[in-house]
Amino acid sequence: MKPHGTPTAVRLDPHAEPLLLRGFDQVTAALVELSGATPGHVVCEAPSSCSARVAAAPVNALVTAWSGNRAVGIAARGGEAAAVAARCAEPAPEKGTYTPVTLTLERPEQLFLLYRGGELAARVRTAQQAYETLGNIVAGFAAPPAPVPGTATLLCGAVVHEEDARVLLFPRHWMTHLVTHSSRLGRAGWHVRPDPFTHLGPGFLLAGSVPVSGVLTDRTEDLGPGLDARGRLLARTVNWAARPTTPEAVHHLTRLLDALPFHIGTQDEALAFLATP
C-alpha cells in the first residue's frame, strides 16, 4: 500500500468496507472515537517537526488532566517532572479515553521546561511553579464559552509588562525563542504568558485589566512598501483569530487591531526591542 502521510491506518469493521485513514487528524479522531470518548472532549493538536524532536526521548509517565470536560494528555520526562504531572492528573469521567500527548514536562538541568507540542511554553525553577503553570495551561484548553460581543480569542502569544500595564501580541511561532530568553525579558519587566490561547475581553483588555498596546510581527518579503502594506499586516494578524469564529467577530477584531501600532522585525529584533529599558 502506498503511504499517505504520517501516520496512516486502516479501520476494519466486520459490517463495512475497510476505511483508509490518512494523517494525524483522521487517525487520532478514529482512536478517540473507538475509545468511547465524546467528540470534542479530547484535546488533539497536530504535531510539527519540532514536536517530533521534543517527543523523541523516552518518558517516565503519561497522565491525563481534565479542563472541564476536555481531556489533555501530558507526558513527563524524569522523576521530578513525573511527580509534578501526577499532581495534575484527575480521575477520568470517561474511562479508557485515548488521549494524545499535548503537553510535555521535563527537567533536564536546573529548570523545568514545559512544551506544548514542539513549542516551549514556559521555563520555571521550582516544582510548585511547574505545577501551577501546568495547571494554568491545562485550564486554558477548556471548551470556549459562547461568543460574547467585543471579545476575541487569538492563536498568538502575549507578552505583558505588569508595571507599565501594557500587552504586546506576537506570532505564536516566536514563543520558543522568547521563552528561552525569559530571564532577559524579565529583567526588563516583561513576562511571556504561557496560555495556549490569548483571550481578550471588552476594550481589548487581557485578563480584564491590561490593555493591548501593539503588535509584534514578522518582516516578510511579501509585505513590501506602499499603501497596501498595513492592510496586509492587518489581514495577517486578523488571521490569528481562533476558529470557529463569525464574520461579525472578524470585523470587530479588524477594527480593534487597526487602531494599534505594528512593530515589524525578526524575533531577534523583537527580543532586543523588548529587552531595551
The 8 nearest C-alpha neighbors of each residue, nearest first, counted from 0:
[[1, 2, 3, 7, 19, 9, 8, 4],
 [0, 2, 3, 4, 7, 21, 19, 8],
 [3, 1, 4, 0, 7, 5, 21, 6],
 [4, 2, 21, 7, 1, 5, 22, 6],
 [3, 5, 22, 6, 21, 2, 7, 23],
 [6, 4, 22, 7, 23, 3, 21, 2],
 [5, 7, 22, 4, 23, 21, 8, 26],
 [8, 6, 21, 5, 20, 22, 3, 4],
 [9, 7, 20, 19, 10, 26, 21, 6],
 [8, 10, 19, 18, 20, 11, 17, 7],
 [9, 11, 18, 17, 19, 8, 12, 20],
 [12, 10, 17, 9, 13, 18, 16, 15],
 [11, 13, 15, 14, 17, 10, 16, 18],
 [14, 12, 15, 11, 16, 17, 10, 18],
 [13, 15, 12, 16, 11, 17, 10, 18],
 [16, 14, 12, 13, 17, 11, 18, 10],
 [15, 17, 18, 12, 14, 11, 13, 10],
 [18, 16, 11, 10, 9, 15, 12, 19],
 [17, 19, 10, 9, 16, 20, 11, 15],
 [20, 18, 9, 8, 10, 21, 17, 7],
 [19, 21, 8, 25, 26, 7, 9, 18],
 [22, 20, 7, 3, 25, 4, 26, 19],
 [21, 23, 6, 5, 4, 24, 7, 25],
 [22, 24, 26, 25, 27, 6, 45, 5],
 [23, 25, 27, 26, 22, 28, 45, 21],
 [26, 24, 28, 27, 20, 23, 22, 21],
 [25, 27, 29, 23, 28, 24, 20, 22],
 [28, 26, 30, 29, 24, 25, 23, 31],
 [27, 29, 31, 25, 26, 30, 24, 32],
 [30, 28, 32, 26, 27, 31, 33, 25],
 [31, 29, 27, 33, 32, 28, 34, 26],
 [30, 32, 28, 34, 97, 29, 33, 36],
 [33, 31, 29, 35, 34, 30, 36, 28],
 [34, 32, 30, 35, 31, 29, 36, 97],
 [35, 33, 96, 31, 32, 97, 36, 95],
 [36, 34, 33, 32, 96, 37, 31, 95],
 [37, 35, 96, 32, 34, 31, 38, 93],
 [36, 38, 40, 39, 35, 32, 41, 31],
 [39, 37, 40, 36, 32, 41, 31, 28],
 [38, 40, 41, 37, 42, 69, 36, 142],
 [39, 41, 69, 38, 37, 68, 70, 42],
 [42, 40, 70, 69, 39, 43, 98, 71],
 [41, 43, 71, 70, 69, 44, 40, 101],
 [44, 42, 41, 99, 45, 101, 27, 98],
 [45, 43, 46, 42, 101, 116, 24, 99],
 [44, 46, 23, 43, 47, 24, 116, 101],
 [47, 45, 50, 116, 44, 48, 51, 117],
 [48, 46, 50, 49, 117, 51, 45, 116],
 [47, 49, 51, 50, 52, 46, 117, 53],
 [48, 50, 117, 52, 47, 51, 53, 118],
 [117, 51, 49, 116, 47, 53, 48, 52],
 [50, 52, 54, 48, 49, 53, 55, 47],
 [51, 53, 49, 55, 50, 54, 48, 117],
 [52, 54, 50, 51, 55, 117, 49, 56],
 [55, 53, 51, 52, 56, 50, 57, 103],
 [54, 56, 52, 53, 51, 57, 50, 58],
 [55, 57, 54, 58, 53, 52, 76, 51],
 [58, 56, 55, 59, 76, 54, 75, 77],
 [57, 59, 76, 75, 60, 74, 56, 77],
 [60, 58, 76, 75, 77, 81, 57, 78],
 [59, 61, 75, 81, 58, 74, 62, 76],
 [60, 62, 74, 73, 75, 63, 59, 72],
 [63, 61, 73, 88, 72, 60, 74, 64],
 [62, 64, 72, 88, 71, 73, 70, 65],
 [63, 65, 88, 71, 89, 70, 87, 72],
 [66, 64, 70, 69, 67, 71, 68, 89],
 [67, 65, 141, 138, 69, 68, 137, 140],
 [66, 68, 69, 141, 65, 142, 138, 70],
 [67, 69, 66, 40, 65, 70, 141, 142],
 [70, 68, 40, 66, 41, 65, 67, 141],
 [71, 69, 41, 65, 64, 42, 40, 63],
 [70, 72, 64, 42, 63, 65, 101, 41],
 [71, 73, 100, 63, 101, 98, 99, 62],
 [74, 72, 102, 62, 100, 103, 61, 63],
 [73, 75, 61, 103, 60, 100, 102, 104],
 [76, 74, 104, 81, 60, 80, 58, 103],
 [75, 77, 58, 105, 59, 80, 104, 81],
 [78, 76, 80, 79, 59, 81, 105, 75],
 [77, 79, 81, 80, 82, 76, 59, 75],
 [80, 78, 82, 81, 77, 83, 106, 126],
 [79, 81, 83, 105, 75, 82, 77, 78],
 [82, 80, 75, 78, 84, 83, 79, 60],
 [81, 83, 85, 79, 80, 84, 78, 86],
 [84, 82, 80, 86, 81, 85, 130, 79],
 [83, 85, 81, 87, 86, 82, 80, 75],
 [86, 84, 88, 82, 87, 83, 81, 62],
 [85, 87, 83, 84, 88, 82, 130, 89],
 [88, 86, 84, 85, 64, 89, 134, 83],
 [89, 87, 64, 85, 63, 86, 62, 84],
 [88, 90, 64, 91, 87, 65, 63, 86],
 [91, 89, 92, 88, 64, 63, 65, 94],
 [90, 92, 93, 94, 89, 65, 63, 96],
 [93, 91, 94, 90, 68, 89, 65, 96],
 [94, 92, 91, 96, 36, 95, 35, 37],
 [95, 93, 96, 91, 92, 35, 36, 34],
 [96, 94, 34, 97, 93, 35, 36, 91],
 [95, 97, 34, 36, 94, 98, 93, 35],
 [98, 96, 31, 34, 95, 30, 99, 36],
 [97, 99, 72, 96, 41, 100, 71, 70],
 [100, 98, 72, 101, 43, 97, 27, 42],
 [99, 101, 72, 73, 102, 74, 98, 71],
 [100, 102, 72, 116, 115, 73, 99, 71],
 [103, 101, 115, 73, 114, 100, 116, 74],
 [102, 104, 74, 114, 73, 75, 113, 115],
 [105, 103, 113, 75, 112, 80, 76, 74],
 [106, 104, 76, 80, 112, 111, 75, 107],
 [105, 107, 111, 108, 110, 112, 80, 77],
 [106, 108, 105, 109, 110, 111, 77, 112],
 [109, 107, 106, 110, 111, 105, 112, 124],
 [108, 110, 106, 124, 107, 111, 125, 123],
 [111, 109, 124, 123, 106, 108, 112, 122],
 [110, 112, 106, 123, 105, 122, 124, 129],
 [113, 111, 122, 105, 104, 121, 106, 110],
 [114, 112, 104, 121, 120, 103, 119, 122],
 [115, 113, 119, 103, 120, 118, 102, 116],
 [114, 116, 102, 118, 101, 117, 120, 119],
 [115, 117, 50, 101, 118, 114, 102, 46],
 [50, 118, 116, 49, 53, 115, 114, 119],
 [117, 119, 115, 114, 175, 116, 120, 174],
 [120, 118, 114, 175, 121, 113, 115, 117],
 [119, 121, 193, 114, 113, 118, 115, 175],
 [120, 122, 113, 119, 193, 112, 178, 123],
 [123, 121, 112, 111, 110, 113, 178, 124],
 [124, 122, 111, 110, 129, 128, 125, 121],
 [123, 125, 110, 111, 128, 109, 122, 126],
 [126, 124, 128, 127, 123, 129, 111, 110],
 [125, 127, 129, 128, 130, 83, 124, 111],
 [128, 126, 130, 129, 125, 131, 83, 132],
 [127, 129, 131, 125, 130, 126, 132, 123],
 [128, 130, 126, 132, 127, 131, 133, 123],
 [129, 131, 127, 133, 128, 132, 83, 134],
 [132, 130, 134, 128, 133, 129, 127, 135],
 [133, 131, 135, 129, 134, 130, 128, 136],
 [132, 134, 130, 136, 135, 131, 129, 137],
 [133, 135, 131, 137, 132, 136, 130, 138],
 [136, 134, 138, 132, 137, 133, 131, 139],
 [137, 135, 139, 133, 194, 138, 134, 132],
 [136, 138, 134, 139, 135, 140, 66, 133],
 [139, 137, 135, 66, 136, 140, 141, 134],
 [140, 138, 136, 137, 141, 195, 194, 135],
 [139, 141, 138, 137, 66, 142, 195, 136],
 [142, 140, 66, 139, 138, 67, 143, 69],
 [141, 143, 140, 144, 69, 67, 68, 66],
 [144, 142, 141, 145, 140, 146, 152, 139],
 [145, 143, 146, 142, 147, 141, 152, 150],
 [144, 146, 147, 143, 142, 148, 150, 244],
 [147, 145, 144, 148, 150, 143, 151, 244],
 [146, 148, 150, 149, 145, 144, 151, 200],
 [149, 147, 150, 146, 248, 201, 151, 251],
 [148, 150, 201, 147, 200, 151, 251, 202],
 [149, 151, 200, 201, 199, 148, 147, 152],
 [152, 150, 199, 198, 153, 200, 149, 252],
 [151, 153, 198, 241, 197, 240, 199, 196],
 [154, 152, 240, 197, 241, 239, 155, 196],
 [155, 153, 239, 196, 241, 240, 197, 171],
 [156, 154, 171, 170, 153, 169, 239, 197],
 [155, 157, 169, 171, 168, 170, 197, 174],
 [156, 158, 168, 167, 192, 169, 191, 159],
 [157, 159, 191, 167, 190, 166, 192, 189],
 [160, 158, 166, 190, 189, 161, 165, 191],
 [159, 161, 189, 165, 163, 188, 162, 164],
 [160, 162, 164, 163, 159, 165, 188, 189],
 [163, 161, 164, 160, 188, 165, 189, 159],
 [162, 164, 161, 160, 165, 188, 159, 166],
 [165, 163, 161, 209, 162, 160, 210, 166],
 [164, 166, 210, 160, 209, 163, 211, 212],
 [167, 165, 211, 159, 212, 158, 210, 160],
 [166, 168, 213, 214, 158, 157, 211, 212],
 [167, 169, 157, 214, 156, 215, 158, 213],
 [168, 170, 215, 156, 216, 155, 214, 157],
 [171, 169, 155, 172, 173, 156, 216, 168],
 [170, 172, 155, 156, 173, 174, 169, 154],
 [171, 173, 174, 170, 175, 118, 155, 176],
 [174, 172, 171, 176, 170, 175, 266, 177],
 [175, 173, 177, 172, 171, 176, 178, 156],
 [176, 174, 119, 178, 118, 177, 173, 179],
 [175, 177, 179, 173, 174, 178, 180, 266],
 [176, 178, 180, 174, 179, 175, 181, 173],
 [179, 177, 181, 175, 180, 176, 174, 121],
 [178, 180, 176, 177, 181, 175, 122, 119],
 [179, 181, 177, 178, 183, 182, 184, 176],
 [182, 180, 178, 184, 183, 179, 185, 177],
 [183, 181, 185, 184, 180, 186, 179, 178],
 [184, 182, 186, 185, 181, 180, 274, 187],
 [185, 183, 181, 189, 187, 182, 274, 186],
 [184, 186, 188, 182, 189, 187, 183, 181],
 [185, 187, 183, 184, 188, 182, 189, 274],
 [188, 186, 184, 185, 274, 189, 276, 183],
 [187, 189, 185, 186, 160, 184, 190, 161],
 [190, 188, 160, 185, 184, 159, 187, 158],
 [189, 191, 159, 158, 185, 192, 160, 184],
 [192, 190, 158, 157, 193, 159, 178, 189],
 [191, 193, 194, 157, 158, 190, 156, 159],
 [194, 192, 120, 121, 191, 195, 136, 132],
 [193, 195, 136, 196, 192, 139, 197, 135],
 [196, 194, 139, 136, 193, 140, 197, 154],
 [197, 195, 194, 154, 153, 198, 152, 155],
 [196, 198, 153, 152, 155, 199, 154, 156],
 [199, 197, 152, 151, 196, 153, 205, 200],
 [200, 198, 205, 151, 204, 203, 150, 152],
 [199, 201, 150, 204, 203, 207, 202, 205],
 [202, 200, 149, 150, 203, 204, 199, 148],
 [201, 203, 204, 200, 149, 210, 150, 199],
 [204, 202, 201, 199, 200, 210, 211, 205],
 [203, 205, 210, 209, 200, 207, 199, 202],
 [204, 206, 199, 209, 207, 208, 210, 200],
 [207, 205, 208, 204, 209, 199, 200, 198],
 [206, 208, 205, 204, 200, 209, 199, 201],
 [207, 209, 204, 206, 205, 210, 164, 200],
 [210, 208, 205, 204, 164, 165, 207, 206],
 [211, 209, 204, 165, 166, 212, 203, 205],
 [212, 210, 166, 167, 165, 213, 204, 203],
 [211, 213, 166, 165, 167, 210, 259, 214],
 [214, 212, 167, 260, 259, 211, 261, 168],
 [213, 215, 168, 261, 167, 169, 262, 216],
 [216, 214, 169, 262, 168, 261, 263, 167],
 [215, 217, 263, 169, 262, 214, 170, 264],
 [218, 216, 264, 265, 263, 219, 215, 266],
 [217, 219, 264, 263, 265, 216, 220, 222],
 [220, 218, 221, 222, 217, 223, 264, 265],
 [219, 221, 222, 223, 218, 217, 224, 228],
 [220, 222, 219, 223, 218, 231, 228, 224],
 [223, 221, 220, 219, 228, 231, 224, 218],
 [222, 224, 221, 228, 220, 225, 219, 227],
 [225, 223, 228, 222, 226, 227, 229, 221],
 [224, 226, 227, 228, 223, 229, 222, 230],
 [225, 227, 228, 229, 224, 230, 223, 231],
 [226, 228, 230, 225, 229, 231, 224, 223],
 [229, 227, 231, 230, 226, 225, 222, 224],
 [230, 228, 232, 231, 227, 233, 226, 225],
 [229, 231, 233, 227, 228, 232, 234, 226],
 [232, 230, 234, 228, 233, 229, 235, 227],
 [233, 231, 229, 235, 230, 234, 236, 228],
 [232, 234, 230, 236, 231, 235, 229, 237],
 [235, 233, 231, 237, 236, 232, 230, 238],
 [234, 236, 232, 238, 233, 237, 231, 239],
 [235, 237, 233, 238, 234, 239, 232, 256],
 [236, 238, 234, 239, 235, 240, 233, 253],
 [237, 239, 236, 235, 240, 234, 241, 233],
 [238, 240, 154, 237, 153, 236, 155, 241],
 [241, 239, 153, 238, 237, 154, 152, 242],
 [242, 240, 153, 154, 152, 243, 239, 244],
 [243, 241, 244, 240, 152, 245, 153, 154],
 [242, 244, 241, 245, 240, 146, 152, 143],
 [243, 245, 242, 248, 241, 246, 249, 240],
 [244, 246, 248, 247, 249, 243, 242, 250],
 [247, 245, 249, 248, 250, 244, 251, 252],
 [246, 248, 250, 245, 249, 251, 244, 252],
 [247, 249, 251, 245, 246, 250, 252, 244],
 [250, 248, 252, 246, 251, 247, 253, 245],
 [251, 249, 253, 247, 248, 252, 246, 254],
 [250, 252, 248, 254, 253, 249, 247, 255],
 [253, 251, 249, 255, 254, 250, 248, 256],
 [254, 252, 250, 256, 251, 255, 257, 249],
 [253, 255, 257, 251, 252, 256, 250, 258],
 [254, 256, 252, 253, 257, 258, 251, 203],
 [257, 255, 253, 258, 259, 254, 252, 233],
 [256, 258, 254, 255, 259, 253, 233, 260],
 [257, 259, 256, 255, 254, 260, 253, 213],
 [260, 258, 213, 256, 257, 212, 261, 214],
 [259, 261, 213, 214, 262, 258, 212, 257],
 [260, 262, 214, 213, 215, 263, 259, 216],
 [261, 263, 215, 214, 216, 260, 264, 213],
 [264, 262, 216, 218, 217, 215, 261, 265],
 [265, 263, 218, 217, 268, 216, 269, 266],
 [264, 266, 268, 267, 217, 269, 218, 263],
 [265, 267, 269, 268, 270, 173, 264, 176],
 [268, 266, 270, 265, 269, 271, 264, 176],
 [269, 267, 271, 265, 270, 266, 264, 272],
 [268, 270, 266, 272, 267, 271, 265, 273],
 [269, 271, 267, 273, 268, 272, 274, 266],
 [270, 272, 268, 274, 269, 273, 275, 267],
 [273, 271, 269, 270, 275, 274, 268, 267],
 [274, 272, 270, 271, 275, 269, 184, 187],
 [273, 275, 271, 187, 184, 272, 270, 276],
 [274, 276, 272, 273, 271, 187, 270, 184],
 [275, 187, 274, 273, 272, 188, 186, 271]]
